[in-house]
């Protein structure tokens, strides 16, 4: 199975979508396509293009740096929290391996978290709820106040 999409219908849960992806490079464009498709009905006011860019960077990092002795997946979840959108990317890697780098101009890699840091209202990395690593970002003012 390449991925699973789950829209949570539970009113008590702020999760509005989830993808489970195989840890392969082909999952990066798949994550972009499916996020666009499944966030559209919620009509966020924040830039979906910016969200897709950050998801792309975080899924790429998860695929490259996630590791486990067992078969594993990359999980992407998104939540509505009041007027904000929070996106989480989970992998079985080590939280200590996540760091914001300041690459030199001629470095070919190392700008993913720098992009997230410059676009998102905030971002976080740490241990996931069920082990591994979670890296998340928040987009403020994704929906009007109710």
N, C-alpha and C positions, 0 to 999 in steps of 0.2 A: 504494500500500500504506500503510495507516494505521499499522501496528505489526507487529512480529515478536517472538514470545516464543521464547527459546532457553534451555533448561535444559542446562547443560554436564554431560555425563556423565563428563568426564575426572577421574579421581581425583586427579591431580596439581594440578589447578586448584581453588582454593577458591570459584570463581564458582558460584553456585547458581541464578542467573537473570539474564535480560536482556530489556529492551524497547527497541524502536526506535520513536520517535514522530515524527509530523510536527510542525513548529513552529507549531501552531495552538492556540487556547485549548481546543478540544475534547479535546486530548491530556491535559489536567490531570485531569479525572475518569476518563478511560480509564486513566491511570497508577495512580490510586488503586484502581480495580476490579481491574486485572490484577495489581498487586502483592499485594493481599489474596488473590487466587485462587492465585497461584503460590508464595507463602510458606507458605500453610496446611499443606501436607504436611510441611514441615520443623518445624512446631510450635514456633516460637520462644517463649521465656518472657518476652521483653520485650514492651512494649506495641505491638502491630501498629497500633493507632489512632495512637499517637505517630509511628511510622514513616510511616504514610500522610499525616499532617499535614505532616511535614517533606518528604516526596517531593513533595507538592502544592506547597509553597512553592518548592522548588528547580526543579521543572519549570516552574512559572509564571515564575520568573526567567529560566530558559533560553529559554523562548518569547519573553519580552519583550525580553531583552537579547542573545541570540545574534544573530550577524550574519555573513553571508558573501556574496560575489558569486556563488557557485555555489549550487545547491539543497543543502539541508542538513537534518539530522535532530537530534533530541534522543535521546541514548542513556542509559538507566538500567540499571545493573548492580548486583547485590547479591552479597556474598561472605560465606562463613562463615570466620572467622579465630579458631580455637580456640573460646572461649566467646562471642565477639563477632560481631555482624552489622555489616558495613560496606556502605553504599549510596553509589554514585557517580552523579552526573548530569553528563553531558558535553554541551557545545555548542560551536559554532565561535567564540564570543565571545572577548574579550580578558581574560586573568586579572586584569589590573590594575583592571578595572572592578568586581570583586567586593569589596565592603566591608561591614562590619558598621556599620549606621547606628543612631543613637539618635534616632528620630523624636519630635517633640513630640506631646503627647496628642491634638491636633486634626489631625495629619497622617493622611491616608487611606491612605498606603502606606509601605513601608519597614520592615516588621516581620518579614519572612520569615527572614532570617538571625538576627535576634534570637531568634525562636522556636527555630530550630535550636540556637543557642548555649545556650539555657536548658534544652532537653530532652535533647539528645544528650550522651553521655559526652565526645565531642570532635568537632570538625569541621575541615575543611581545604579550602582552595581553591588552585588553581594551574594551571599548564599541564597539559593532557591529554597522554597518551602519544603521540597522533597529532596534536597541535596543538590549538588551541582551549583551552577551559577545562573543568576538572573541579572540582565542589564535592562533597565527600563528608561523611558523618557516620557515627559509630560508636555502636552501642548495646551497652553492656557486658552481660554475663550473659544473653545471648540463649539460650544453651544450657548445659546442665550440663557441668562438666569431665569429661573421659573418662579 
